[in-house]
Amino acid sequence: MVSSCAPDDNQFTIEPKIELESVIQHKDILGKDSVIQLNINYSDADGDIGLSDSDTFPPFNFSSEFYHNLPIKFLVKDSSGDFNELINPSTNEFYGNQHERIPNLTPPGKYKSISGVLSVNLASNPLLTEPQSVQLEISLMDRALNMSNTVYTEVLNLTH
């Protein structure tokens, strides 16, 4: 008698789940922060994480809020000690994001459940604003437009 089992797809949910594994502040040759590296653990039961280059039609078109599937917001410490989304000094509009577009990670074959680590590098001076204290807000969206939980970095004190 031979028996086999499918992998346990129930260990994950169809909504992506993320967890911050690590945050590394890389310095330039002058000892100033230049890059913030995020390492993010992810899991998804149906494996529909990521977009291909051909995913340019609605809802994934360039002007859509769904074009980027890894929204990352820069929250900057203000004079009262609160963290608020970064504002573009030239337009006075919110620009607290460094949104990323993750490529298609869906595995081939019958079983689509996936997990892994995303590594993302962000400039530590968005819009050349040189913020001193920031916190990053991170989420992940799958192709079915399911949004993951939201995670936050610790407060990052930057040297510019």
C-alpha positions, 0 to 999 in steps of 0.5 A: 500500500502506498500513500502520499500527502499534499504539502500542508497548505493550511499552514498559510492563509490566502492573505499574505503574511509578513514579518520583519526579519532585519533592518540594516543601515548601510553607511557610505565611505564618510560614515553617513547612512545611504541605504536602508536594507529591509529583510522581510519574511513572507508567506502565502497559501495560494502563492499569488505574490508578485507581478510580471512585467506584462501586468500593466493593465488595470488594476495594475496599471502605472497610475493605479494604487495597485501598481506597487505591491509592496507599499512602504511608507516613510514616517518622519518624526516631527517636532512634537515627537509624533511620526507622520508620513513624509511630505514632499517639500516642493509640492507640500503633498504626502510622499512618505513612500518608497513603494516597490514592485515585487516580481512574480514569485508563484512557483510552478507545479500543483502546490502553490503555497510559498514562503521566503525572504524579500530583501529591499534596499531603500535610499535613506534620504527620500526626496533629498530631505535627510530625515533624522528619525524615521520609522517604516510602515510595510505591507505586501499585496498579492495579485488577488489584491489581498493585503497582508498585515502591516509591520513597522521598523523600530525608529531608525536614527539616520546620519546624513 
